[in-house]
Amino acid sequence: MVIHARSLLYVRDTALVSSNHHHDDQAKLSSSQLRHRLVLSLIIALVVTVVSIVGAIASGALALLADAGHMLTDVTGLLISLFAITLAARPTTMHRTFGLMRLEILAAAANAMLLFIVAAFIGFEAWQRWSTPTAIDGPLMLGFAAVGLIANLVGMKLLRAGALQNLNLKGAYLEMFGDLLGSVAVVVAAIGIWITGWERIDPLVSVVVVLMILPRAWLLLREALSILLETTPKSLNLDEVREHLLQEPDVIDVHDMHAWTITSGVEVMSAHVVVRDMQPSCDTGALLNELQSCLLGHFNIAHSTLQIEPEGFRHDSGTIHT
């Protein structure tokens, strides 16, 4: 007997085809607000990219050009984020029973790869500039860098709330955070060049920007790949889950446990639950209510599929049991 136990957290929106299709107005409002903030951040990123390119040409500063390249990555990443959010909101079908929720994770992985590409470009250009220094207008560089710094602060403020609950928005937020650090570095470089006249500060600071980008890009990519590979969520210990389920008096064993993440905040689990002396009159509904309450209350598992088995039931499929 296979029983699907859905928590209210997951059923609240358009999660599954077999769930009801009543939508939570507050969830729609929240999604609309996040989309609005992404659009504003996209506009800011576009403006700063253009300003930084103009500043790089006018002042001759590689750091500004690197900042523009990073902002261009933000523009691409934000466009991917908006695209993913729009598609993920589409209703589920019998062909795509989870809808397009995974697009968020794919977009996050794409954002990380773009960060690696930009970091490689900045590093190469910095090496060229270190070998052959270029004349730089320090005061002009400082003015353009200050504009980028202020814009990044505004963009981070807009994305901060969404970054706490959504992996894709977290990716956009991390990119903007990298830009913020880069803008600070560019401001420092501009002041240094203005005061000392040492133009190699420019490629040196560009390398610092690269070192700021790489760790964040790796963390984002690792998290996205972990979800795509359907590893057990970091917040979930399956041994602990088994122990909790075994505390139910009628449960004598739990095996074939699998847990994975569909998208940010949507964790899924399946398991086989062996019950003691299972009779036709056994109240499986009450048992499942207890098990569901345990999974939801202790582990915040959004969706679970539990197969109830009688004691002595044998598997001959040759599958691996956990």
MARKE-396969 format. One record per residue (C-alpha): chain; residue number from 0; residue in three letters; x, y, z. Coordinates in Angstrom, 1 decimal. Example, Ala and Ser with C-alpha at 12.3 -4.5 7.8 and 13.67 -1.06 7.14 Angstrom:
// MARKE-396969
+-------+-------+-------+--------+--------+--------+
| vexnu | timar | marvo |      X |      Y |      Z |
+-------+-------+-------+--------+--------+--------+
|     A |     0 |   ALA |   12.3 |   -4.5 |    7.8 |
|     A |     1 |   SER |   13.7 |   -1.1 |    7.1 |
+-------+-------+-------+--------+--------+--------+
END
This chain:
// MARKE-396969
+-------+-------+-------+--------+--------+--------+
| vexnu | timar | marvo |      X |      Y |      Z |
+-------+-------+-------+--------+--------+--------+
|     A |     0 |   MET |    0.0 |    0.0 |    0.0 |
|     A |     1 |   VAL |    1.5 |    3.4 |   -1.0 |
|     A |     2 |   ILE |    0.3 |    6.4 |    0.8 |
|     A |     3 |   HIS |    1.2 |   10.0 |   -0.1 |
|     A |     4 |   ALA |    1.5 |   12.3 |    2.9 |
|     A |     5 |   ARG |    1.6 |   16.0 |    1.9 |
|     A |     6 |   SER |    2.4 |   18.7 |    4.4 |
|     A |     7 |   LEU |    0.5 |   22.0 |    4.3 |
|     A |     8 |   LEU |    3.8 |   23.7 |    3.5 |
|     A |     9 |   TYR |    4.0 |   22.0 |    0.2 |
|     A |    10 |   VAL |    0.4 |   21.9 |   -0.8 |
|     A |    11 |   ARG |    0.0 |   25.6 |   -0.1 |
|     A |    12 |   ASP |    0.7 |   26.6 |   -3.7 |
|     A |    13 |   THR |    0.8 |   24.8 |   -7.1 |
|     A |    14 |   ALA |    3.2 |   22.1 |   -6.0 |
|     A |    15 |   LEU |    1.7 |   18.8 |   -7.5 |
|     A |    16 |   VAL |   -0.9 |   17.8 |  -10.0 |
|     A |    17 |   SER |   -2.7 |   15.7 |   -7.5 |
|     A |    18 |   SER |   -2.9 |   18.4 |   -4.9 |
|     A |    19 |   ASN |   -5.7 |   20.9 |   -4.9 |
|     A |    20 |   HIS |   -5.3 |   24.0 |   -7.1 |
|     A |    21 |   HIS |   -6.4 |   26.7 |   -4.7 |
|     A |    22 |   HIS |   -3.6 |   29.3 |   -4.5 |
|     A |    23 |   ASP |   -2.4 |   31.2 |   -1.5 |
|     A |    24 |   ASP |   -2.9 |   34.9 |   -2.2 |
|     A |    25 |   GLN |   -0.1 |   35.8 |    0.1 |
|     A |    26 |   ALA |    2.3 |   33.4 |   -1.8 |
|     A |    27 |   LYS |    1.4 |   35.1 |   -5.1 |
|     A |    28 |   LEU |    2.0 |   38.6 |   -3.5 |
|     A |    29 |   SER |    5.3 |   37.4 |   -2.2 |
|     A |    30 |   SER |    6.3 |   36.1 |   -5.6 |
|     A |    31 |   SER |    5.3 |   39.3 |   -7.2 |
|     A |    32 |   GLN |    7.3 |   41.3 |   -4.8 |
|     A |    33 |   LEU |   10.4 |   39.2 |   -5.4 |
|     A |    34 |   ARG |   10.0 |   39.6 |   -9.2 |
|     A |    35 |   HIS |    9.6 |   43.4 |   -8.8 |
|     A |    36 |   ARG |   12.8 |   43.6 |   -6.8 |
|     A |    37 |   LEU |   14.6 |   41.5 |   -9.4 |
|     A |    38 |   VAL |   13.4 |   43.9 |  -12.1 |
|     A |    39 |   LEU |   14.7 |   46.9 |  -10.2 |
|     A |    40 |   SER |   18.0 |   45.2 |   -9.5 |
|     A |    41 |   LEU |   18.3 |   44.4 |  -13.2 |
|     A |    42 |   ILE |   17.7 |   48.0 |  -14.1 |
|     A |    43 |   ILE |   20.4 |   49.1 |  -11.6 |
|     A |    44 |   ALA |   22.8 |   46.5 |  -12.9 |
|     A |    45 |   LEU |   22.3 |   47.7 |  -16.5 |
|     A |    46 |   VAL |   22.9 |   51.3 |  -15.6 |
|     A |    47 |   VAL |   26.0 |   50.6 |  -13.6 |
|     A |    48 |   THR |   27.4 |   48.4 |  -16.4 |
|     A |    49 |   VAL |   27.1 |   51.2 |  -18.9 |
|     A |    50 |   VAL |   28.5 |   53.7 |  -16.4 |
|     A |    51 |   SER |   31.5 |   51.5 |  -15.6 |
|     A |    52 |   ILE |   32.3 |   50.9 |  -19.2 |
|     A |    53 |   VAL |   32.2 |   54.6 |  -19.9 |
|     A |    54 |   GLY |   34.4 |   55.2 |  -16.9 |
|     A |    55 |   ALA |   36.9 |   52.5 |  -17.9 |
|     A |    56 |   ILE |   37.2 |   54.0 |  -21.4 |
|     A |    57 |   ALA |   37.5 |   57.6 |  -20.0 |
|     A |    58 |   SER |   39.9 |   56.8 |  -17.2 |
|     A |    59 |   GLY |   41.8 |   53.8 |  -18.6 |
|     A |    60 |   ALA |   41.2 |   51.7 |  -15.5 |
|     A |    61 |   LEU |   41.1 |   48.0 |  -15.8 |
|     A |    62 |   ALA |   39.4 |   47.7 |  -12.4 |
|     A |    63 |   LEU |   36.4 |   49.6 |  -13.7 |
|     A |    64 |   LEU |   36.3 |   47.4 |  -16.8 |
|     A |    65 |   ALA |   36.5 |   44.3 |  -14.6 |
|     A |    66 |   ASP |   33.7 |   45.8 |  -12.5 |
|     A |    67 |   ALA |   31.6 |   46.3 |  -15.7 |
|     A |    68 |   GLY |   32.2 |   42.8 |  -16.8 |
|     A |    69 |   HIS |   31.1 |   41.5 |  -13.4 |
|     A |    70 |   MET |   28.0 |   43.7 |  -13.5 |
|     A |    71 |   LEU |   27.3 |   42.3 |  -17.0 |
|     A |    72 |   THR |   27.3 |   38.9 |  -15.4 |
|     A |    73 |   ASP |   24.8 |   40.2 |  -12.9 |
|     A |    74 |   VAL |   22.6 |   41.4 |  -15.7 |
|     A |    75 |   THR |   22.7 |   37.9 |  -17.3 |
|     A |    76 |   GLY |   22.2 |   36.2 |  -14.0 |
|     A |    77 |   LEU |   19.2 |   38.4 |  -13.1 |
|     A |    78 |   LEU |   17.6 |   37.8 |  -16.5 |
|     A |    79 |   ILE |   18.1 |   34.0 |  -15.9 |
|     A |    80 |   SER |   16.5 |   34.5 |  -12.5 |
|     A |    81 |   LEU |   13.5 |   36.3 |  -13.8 |
|     A |    82 |   PHE |   13.1 |   33.6 |  -16.6 |
|     A |    83 |   ALA |   13.3 |   30.8 |  -14.0 |
|     A |    84 |   ILE |   10.8 |   32.4 |  -11.6 |
|     A |    85 |   THR |    8.3 |   33.0 |  -14.4 |
|     A |    86 |   LEU |    8.5 |   29.4 |  -15.7 |
|     A |    87 |   ALA |    8.5 |   27.9 |  -12.2 |
|     A |    88 |   ALA |    5.2 |   29.6 |  -11.5 |
|     A |    89 |   ARG |    3.5 |   27.7 |  -14.4 |
|     A |    90 |   PRO |    1.0 |   25.0 |  -13.3 |
|     A |    91 |   THR |    2.1 |   21.4 |  -13.1 |
|     A |    92 |   THR |    1.0 |   18.7 |  -15.6 |
|     A |    93 |   MET |    0.9 |   14.9 |  -15.7 |
|     A |    94 |   HIS |    4.1 |   15.1 |  -17.7 |
|     A |    95 |   ARG |    5.9 |   17.5 |  -15.3 |
|     A |    96 |   THR |    4.4 |   16.6 |  -12.0 |
|     A |    97 |   PHE |    6.8 |   19.0 |  -10.1 |
|     A |    98 |   GLY |    6.3 |   21.7 |  -12.7 |
|     A |    99 |   LEU |    9.4 |   23.6 |  -13.7 |
|     A |   100 |   MET |   10.7 |   24.1 |  -10.1 |
|     A |   101 |   ARG |   14.2 |   22.8 |  -11.0 |
|     A |   102 |   LEU |   14.8 |   25.7 |  -13.4 |
|     A |   103 |   GLU |   15.7 |   27.8 |  -10.3 |
|     A |   104 |   ILE |   18.5 |   25.4 |   -9.5 |
|     A |   105 |   LEU |   19.7 |   25.2 |  -13.2 |
|     A |   106 |   ALA |   19.7 |   29.0 |  -13.2 |
|     A |   107 |   ALA |   21.8 |   29.1 |  -10.0 |
|     A |   108 |   ALA |   24.3 |   26.7 |  -11.6 |
|     A |   109 |   ALA |   24.5 |   28.9 |  -14.7 |
|     A |   110 |   ASN |   25.1 |   32.0 |  -12.5 |
|     A |   111 |   ALA |   28.0 |   30.2 |  -10.8 |
|     A |   112 |   MET |   29.6 |   29.2 |  -14.2 |
|     A |   113 |   LEU |   29.3 |   32.8 |  -15.4 |
|     A |   114 |   LEU |   31.1 |   34.0 |  -12.3 |
|     A |   115 |   PHE |   34.0 |   31.6 |  -13.1 |
|     A |   116 |   ILE |   34.2 |   32.9 |  -16.7 |
|     A |   117 |   VAL |   34.3 |   36.5 |  -15.5 |
|     A |   118 |   ALA |   36.9 |   35.7 |  -12.9 |
|     A |   119 |   ALA |   39.1 |   34.1 |  -15.6 |
|     A |   120 |   PHE |   38.7 |   37.2 |  -17.9 |
|     A |   121 |   ILE |   39.7 |   39.6 |  -15.1 |
|     A |   122 |   GLY |   42.7 |   37.5 |  -14.1 |
|     A |   123 |   PHE |   44.0 |   37.4 |  -17.7 |
|     A |   124 |   GLU |   43.5 |   41.2 |  -18.2 |
|     A |   125 |   ALA |   45.2 |   41.9 |  -14.9 |
|     A |   126 |   TRP |   48.3 |   39.9 |  -16.0 |
|     A |   127 |   GLN |   48.4 |   41.9 |  -19.2 |
|     A |   128 |   ARG |   48.2 |   45.2 |  -17.3 |
|     A |   129 |   TRP |   50.8 |   44.2 |  -14.8 |
|     A |   130 |   SER |   53.3 |   43.5 |  -17.6 |
|     A |   131 |   THR |   52.4 |   46.7 |  -19.4 |
|     A |   132 |   PRO |   51.0 |   49.4 |  -17.1 |
|     A |   133 |   THR |   48.5 |   51.8 |  -18.6 |
|     A |   134 |   ALA |   48.0 |   55.5 |  -17.8 |
|     A |   135 |   ILE |   45.0 |   56.0 |  -15.5 |
|     A |   136 |   ASP |   43.1 |   59.1 |  -14.4 |
|     A |   137 |   GLY |   42.7 |   58.5 |  -10.6 |
|     A |   138 |   PRO |   40.1 |   61.2 |   -9.8 |
|     A |   139 |   LEU |   37.9 |   60.2 |  -12.7 |
|     A |   140 |   MET |   38.2 |   56.5 |  -11.8 |
|     A |   141 |   LEU |   37.2 |   57.4 |   -8.2 |
|     A |   142 |   GLY |   34.1 |   59.2 |   -9.4 |
|     A |   143 |   PHE |   32.8 |   56.3 |  -11.5 |
|     A |   144 |   ALA |   33.8 |   53.7 |   -8.8 |
|     A |   145 |   ALA |   31.7 |   55.6 |   -6.2 |
|     A |   146 |   VAL |   28.6 |   55.4 |   -8.5 |
|     A |   147 |   GLY |   29.1 |   51.6 |   -8.7 |
|     A |   148 |   LEU |   29.5 |   51.3 |   -5.0 |
|     A |   149 |   ILE |   26.2 |   53.2 |   -4.2 |
|     A |   150 |   ALA |   24.3 |   51.2 |   -6.9 |
|     A |   151 |   ASN |   25.5 |   47.9 |   -5.5 |
|     A |   152 |   LEU |   24.4 |   48.8 |   -2.0 |
|     A |   153 |   VAL |   20.9 |   49.6 |   -3.3 |
|     A |   154 |   GLY |   20.8 |   46.4 |   -5.3 |
|     A |   155 |   MET |   21.8 |   44.3 |   -2.3 |
|     A |   156 |   LYS |   19.2 |   45.9 |   -0.2 |
|     A |   157 |   LEU |   16.5 |   44.9 |   -2.8 |
|     A |   158 |   LEU |   17.6 |   41.3 |   -3.0 |
|     A |   159 |   ARG |   18.5 |   40.6 |    0.6 |
|     A |   160 |   ALA |   15.1 |   39.3 |    1.7 |
|     A |   161 |   GLY |   14.7 |   37.0 |   -1.3 |
|     A |   162 |   ALA |   18.2 |   35.6 |   -0.9 |
|     A |   163 |   LEU |   17.3 |   34.1 |    2.5 |
|     A |   164 |   GLN |   14.6 |   31.8 |    1.1 |
|     A |   165 |   ASN |   15.5 |   31.2 |   -2.6 |
|     A |   166 |   LEU |   18.7 |   29.7 |   -4.0 |
|     A |   167 |   ASN |   18.5 |   31.5 |   -7.3 |
|     A |   168 |   LEU |   18.0 |   34.8 |   -5.6 |
|     A |   169 |   LYS |   20.9 |   33.9 |   -3.4 |
|     A |   170 |   GLY |   23.0 |   33.5 |   -6.5 |
|     A |   171 |   ALA |   22.0 |   37.0 |   -7.7 |
|     A |   172 |   TYR |   22.6 |   38.4 |   -4.2 |
|     A |   173 |   LEU |   26.1 |   36.8 |   -4.0 |
|     A |   174 |   GLU |   27.0 |   38.2 |   -7.4 |
|     A |   175 |   MET |   25.9 |   41.7 |   -6.3 |
|     A |   176 |   PHE |   27.8 |   41.2 |   -3.0 |
|     A |   177 |   GLY |   30.9 |   40.4 |   -5.1 |
|     A |   178 |   ASP |   30.3 |   43.5 |   -7.0 |
|     A |   179 |   LEU |   30.0 |   45.5 |   -3.8 |
|     A |   180 |   LEU |   33.4 |   44.2 |   -2.6 |
|     A |   181 |   GLY |   34.8 |   44.9 |   -6.1 |
|     A |   182 |   SER |   33.5 |   48.5 |   -6.0 |
|     A |   183 |   VAL |   35.1 |   49.0 |   -2.6 |
|     A |   184 |   ALA |   38.4 |   47.7 |   -4.0 |
|     A |   185 |   VAL |   38.1 |   49.9 |   -7.1 |
|     A |   186 |   VAL |   37.5 |   53.0 |   -4.8 |
|     A |   187 |   VAL |   40.6 |   52.1 |   -2.8 |
|     A |   188 |   ALA |   42.6 |   51.6 |   -6.0 |
|     A |   189 |   ALA |   41.5 |   54.9 |   -7.4 |
|     A |   190 |   ILE |   42.5 |   56.7 |   -4.2 |
|     A |   191 |   GLY |   45.9 |   54.9 |   -4.2 |
|     A |   192 |   ILE |   46.6 |   55.8 |   -7.9 |
|     A |   193 |   TRP |   45.5 |   59.3 |   -7.4 |
|     A |   194 |   ILE |   47.8 |   59.8 |   -4.4 |
|     A |   195 |   THR |   50.8 |   57.7 |   -5.4 |
|     A |   196 |   GLY |   50.7 |   57.6 |   -9.2 |
|     A |   197 |   TRP |   51.5 |   53.8 |   -9.0 |
|     A |   198 |   GLU |   49.4 |   52.4 |  -11.9 |
|     A |   199 |   ARG |   50.0 |   48.7 |  -11.0 |
|     A |   200 |   ILE |   47.6 |   49.1 |   -8.2 |
|     A |   201 |   ASP |   44.9 |   48.8 |  -10.9 |
|     A |   202 |   PRO |   45.7 |   45.2 |  -12.0 |
|     A |   203 |   LEU |   46.6 |   44.3 |   -8.4 |
|     A |   204 |   VAL |   43.1 |   45.2 |   -7.2 |
|     A |   205 |   SER |   41.6 |   43.4 |  -10.2 |
|     A |   206 |   VAL |   43.2 |   40.2 |   -8.9 |
|     A |   207 |   VAL |   41.7 |   40.9 |   -5.5 |
|     A |   208 |   VAL |   38.3 |   41.1 |   -7.1 |
|     A |   209 |   VAL |   38.9 |   37.7 |   -8.7 |
|     A |   210 |   LEU |   39.9 |   36.2 |   -5.3 |
|     A |   211 |   MET |   36.6 |   37.6 |   -3.9 |
|     A |   212 |   ILE |   34.5 |   36.1 |   -6.7 |
|     A |   213 |   LEU |   35.9 |   32.5 |   -6.9 |
|     A |   214 |   PRO |   35.0 |   31.2 |   -3.4 |
|     A |   215 |   ARG |   31.4 |   32.4 |   -3.7 |
|     A |   216 |   ALA |   31.0 |   31.0 |   -7.2 |
|     A |   217 |   TRP |   32.3 |   27.6 |   -6.0 |
|     A |   218 |   LEU |   29.9 |   27.6 |   -3.0 |
|     A |   219 |   LEU |   26.9 |   28.4 |   -5.2 |
|     A |   220 |   LEU |   27.9 |   25.8 |   -7.8 |
|     A |   221 |   ARG |   28.5 |   23.1 |   -5.2 |
|     A |   222 |   GLU |   25.0 |   23.8 |   -3.6 |
|     A |   223 |   ALA |   23.3 |   23.7 |   -7.0 |
|     A |   224 |   LEU |   25.1 |   20.5 |   -8.1 |
|     A |   225 |   SER |   24.2 |   18.9 |   -4.8 |
|     A |   226 |   ILE |   20.5 |   19.4 |   -5.5 |
|     A |   227 |   LEU |   20.8 |   18.4 |   -9.1 |
|     A |   228 |   LEU |   22.5 |   15.1 |   -8.0 |
|     A |   229 |   GLU |   19.7 |   14.6 |   -5.5 |
|     A |   230 |   THR |   21.9 |   14.2 |   -2.5 |
|     A |   231 |   THR |   20.3 |   14.1 |    0.9 |
|     A |   232 |   PRO |   19.6 |   17.7 |    2.2 |
|     A |   233 |   LYS |   22.3 |   18.9 |    4.5 |
|     A |   234 |   SER |   19.7 |   19.8 |    7.1 |
|     A |   235 |   LEU |   18.4 |   16.2 |    7.2 |
|     A |   236 |   ASN |   19.9 |   13.2 |    9.0 |
|     A |   237 |   LEU |   18.2 |   10.0 |    7.8 |
|     A |   238 |   ASP |   19.4 |    8.0 |   10.7 |
|     A |   239 |   GLU |   17.7 |   10.5 |   13.0 |
|     A |   240 |   VAL |   14.5 |   10.4 |   10.9 |
|     A |   241 |   ARG |   14.4 |    6.6 |   11.1 |
|     A |   242 |   GLU |   14.8 |    6.8 |   14.9 |
|     A |   243 |   HIS |   11.9 |    9.2 |   15.2 |
|     A |   244 |   LEU |    9.6 |    7.1 |   13.0 |
|     A |   245 |   LEU |   10.5 |    3.9 |   15.0 |
|     A |   246 |   GLN |    9.2 |    5.6 |   18.2 |
|     A |   247 |   GLU |    5.7 |    5.0 |   16.8 |
|     A |   248 |   PRO |    4.6 |    1.7 |   18.7 |
|     A |   249 |   ASP |    3.2 |    0.0 |   15.5 |
|     A |   250 |   VAL |    6.3 |    0.7 |   13.5 |
|     A |   251 |   ILE |    9.0 |   -2.1 |   13.7 |
|     A |   252 |   ASP |   11.3 |   -1.1 |   10.8 |
|     A |   253 |   VAL |   11.9 |    1.7 |    8.3 |
|     A |   254 |   HIS |   14.0 |    1.1 |    5.1 |
|     A |   255 |   ASP |   14.5 |    2.2 |    1.5 |
|     A |   256 |   MET |   14.8 |    5.8 |    2.8 |
|     A |   257 |   HIS |   15.5 |    8.4 |    0.2 |
|     A |   258 |   ALA |   15.5 |   12.2 |    0.6 |
|     A |   259 |   TRP |   16.2 |   15.0 |   -1.9 |
|     A |   260 |   THR |   15.5 |   18.6 |   -2.8 |
|     A |   261 |   ILE |   13.3 |   19.6 |   -5.7 |
|     A |   262 |   THR |   14.1 |   23.4 |   -5.3 |
|     A |   263 |   SER |   14.8 |   25.8 |   -2.5 |
|     A |   264 |   GLY |   12.6 |   25.0 |    0.5 |
|     A |   265 |   VAL |   10.9 |   21.9 |   -1.1 |
|     A |   266 |   GLU |   12.4 |   18.8 |    0.4 |
|     A |   267 |   VAL |   11.0 |   15.4 |   -0.5 |
|     A |   268 |   MET |   11.3 |   12.0 |    1.1 |
|     A |   269 |   SER |   10.2 |    8.4 |    0.4 |
|     A |   270 |   ALA |   10.4 |    5.4 |    2.7 |
|     A |   271 |   HIS |    9.0 |    1.9 |    3.3 |
|     A |   272 |   VAL |    7.4 |    1.5 |    6.8 |
|     A |   273 |   VAL |    7.0 |   -2.0 |    8.2 |
|     A |   274 |   VAL |    4.2 |   -2.2 |   10.8 |
|     A |   275 |   ARG |    3.5 |   -4.9 |   13.4 |
|     A |   276 |   ASP |    0.8 |   -7.5 |   12.8 |
|     A |   277 |   MET |   -0.9 |   -5.6 |   10.0 |
|     A |   278 |   GLN |   -4.6 |   -6.5 |    9.7 |
|     A |   279 |   PRO |   -7.2 |   -5.5 |    7.2 |
|     A |   280 |   SER |   -8.8 |   -3.4 |    9.9 |
|     A |   281 |   CYS |   -5.5 |   -1.6 |   10.7 |
|     A |   282 |   ASP |   -6.1 |    2.1 |   10.9 |
|     A |   283 |   THR |   -3.4 |    3.2 |    8.5 |
|     A |   284 |   GLY |   -4.9 |    6.7 |    8.3 |
|     A |   285 |   ALA |   -4.2 |    7.3 |   12.0 |
|     A |   286 |   LEU |   -0.7 |    5.8 |   11.6 |
|     A |   287 |   LEU |    0.1 |    8.0 |    8.7 |
|     A |   288 |   ASN |   -1.1 |   11.1 |   10.5 |
|     A |   289 |   GLU |    1.3 |   10.3 |   13.3 |
|     A |   290 |   LEU |    4.2 |    9.7 |   10.8 |
|     A |   291 |   GLN |    3.4 |   12.8 |    8.9 |
|     A |   292 |   SER |    3.2 |   14.9 |   12.0 |
|     A |   293 |   CYS |    6.7 |   13.6 |   13.0 |
|     A |   294 |   LEU |    8.2 |   14.4 |    9.6 |
|     A |   295 |   LEU |    6.6 |   17.8 |    9.4 |
|     A |   296 |   GLY |    7.1 |   18.8 |   13.0 |
|     A |   297 |   HIS |   10.7 |   17.6 |   13.5 |
|     A |   298 |   PHE |   12.2 |   17.7 |   10.0 |
|     A |   299 |   ASN |   10.1 |   20.1 |    8.0 |
|     A |   300 |   ILE |    9.8 |   17.6 |    5.1 |
|     A |   301 |   ALA |    7.5 |   19.2 |    2.5 |
|     A |   302 |   HIS |    6.3 |   16.0 |    0.7 |
|     A |   303 |   SER |    6.6 |   12.4 |    1.6 |
|     A |   304 |   THR |    5.7 |    9.1 |    0.0 |
|     A |   305 |   LEU |    5.4 |    6.2 |    2.5 |
|     A |   306 |   GLN |    4.8 |    2.6 |    1.6 |
|     A |   307 |   ILE |    3.2 |    0.7 |    4.4 |
|     A |   308 |   GLU |    4.3 |   -3.0 |    4.6 |
|     A |   309 |   PRO |    3.2 |   -5.9 |    6.8 |
|     A |   310 |   GLU |    5.7 |   -7.7 |    9.0 |
|     A |   311 |   GLY |    7.5 |  -10.4 |    7.1 |
|     A |   312 |   PHE |    7.0 |   -8.8 |    3.7 |
|     A |   313 |   ARG |   10.0 |   -9.6 |    1.4 |
|     A |   314 |   HIS |   11.5 |   -7.7 |   -1.5 |
|     A |   315 |   ASP |   12.7 |   -9.7 |   -4.5 |
|     A |   316 |   SER |   13.5 |   -6.7 |   -6.8 |
|     A |   317 |   GLY |   17.2 |   -6.7 |   -5.9 |
|     A |   318 |   THR |   17.1 |   -3.0 |   -5.0 |
|     A |   319 |   ILE |   19.4 |   -1.5 |   -2.4 |
|     A |   320 |   HIS |   17.7 |   -1.0 |    1.0 |
|     A |   321 |   THR |   18.8 |    1.8 |    3.3 |
+-------+-------+-------+--------+--------+--------+
END
